[in-house]
Amino acid sequence: MLSVRLRLNLYHVGNALLLVYLPWFAWRVWDVLPERVPIHFDFHNEPDRWTNKGFELIALFVLFPWLMSLLLYGLTWLVRWMVARHPEWVNLPRKELFLKLPAVKQDAYFRVVTEMMISMALCCNLLFAGIAHATVGLATGQFDSLPSWMVWPWVGLLLFVILSYGLLLFRLPGRLIREHEAESGKRM
């Protein structure tokens, strides 16, 4: 199994590559796109909204991925800040006991929060890349409808990440508290 540090580095590199790739891709395909481009799709993968080449398309290819990444990376910092400065704002299992843990033990929890947020950013960026490629393929006539394989796997991966890390984060405070109690030989 990969170490947390290696996984985080891989997620960071993946995010960085996608955040550079998506604007480059938009620049590369801009001239071949028709004036009207599908921008939204229904559950049958058919376009249900179109836009002219312009801000909405730039937002889809460039702005949304960057904003989503900034939001998720920022939430990583915000969670640590809230626990340190405003613990009353934080909602986590066994909060009172968790807040009494030494910083080293709490850091194990925050590493998982960081890994969750950064992996969610990667999933979102992969989803944006899939949507961008599918949109271009549909607009240029390469596809008749939105190809499911370019979008739904990333939605599934994002849901898997949210559920698996969510369950881990729900159970982790209790485990850290039990470990600390076993190491110190007294109940908190």
Rosetta blueprint (number, residue, H / E / L):
1 M L
2 L L
3 S L
4 V H
5 R H
6 L H
7 R H
8 L H
9 N H
10 L H
11 Y H
12 H H
13 V H
14 G H
15 N H
16 A H
17 L H
18 L H
19 L H
20 V H
21 Y H
22 L H
23 P H
24 W H
25 F H
26 A H
27 W H
28 R H
29 V H
30 W H
31 D H
32 V H
33 L L
34 P L
35 E L
36 R E
37 V E
38 P E
39 I E
40 H E
41 F E
42 D L
43 F L
44 H L
45 N L
46 E L
47 P E
48 D E
49 R E
50 W E
51 T E
52 N E
53 K L
54 G L
55 F H
56 E H
57 L H
58 I H
59 A H
60 L H
61 F H
62 V H
63 L H
64 F H
65 P H
66 W H
67 L H
68 M H
69 S H
70 L H
71 L H
72 L H
73 Y H
74 G H
75 L H
76 T H
77 W H
78 L H
79 V H
80 R H
81 W H
82 M H
83 V H
84 A H
85 R H
86 H L
87 P H
88 E H
89 W H
90 V L
91 N L
92 L L
93 P L
94 R L
95 K H
96 E H
97 L H
98 F H
99 L H
100 K H
101 L L
102 P L
103 A H
104 V H
105 K H
106 Q H
107 D H
108 A H
109 Y H
110 F H
111 R H
112 V H
113 V H
114 T H
115 E H
116 M H
117 M H
118 I H
119 S H
120 M H
121 A H
122 L H
123 C H
124 C H
125 N H
126 L H
127 L H
128 F H
129 A H
130 G H
131 I H
132 A H
133 H H
134 A H
135 T H
136 V H
137 G H
138 L H
139 A H
140 T L
141 G L
142 Q L
143 F L
144 D L
145 S L
146 L L
147 P L
148 S H
149 W H
150 M H
151 V L
152 W H
153 P H
154 W H
155 V H
156 G H
157 L H
158 L H
159 L H
160 F H
161 V H
162 I H
163 L H
164 S H
165 Y H
166 G H
167 L H
168 L H
169 L H
170 F H
171 R H
172 L H
173 P H
174 G H
175 R H
176 L H
177 I H
178 R H
179 E H
180 H H
181 E H
182 A H
183 E H
184 S H
185 G L
186 K L
187 R L
188 M L
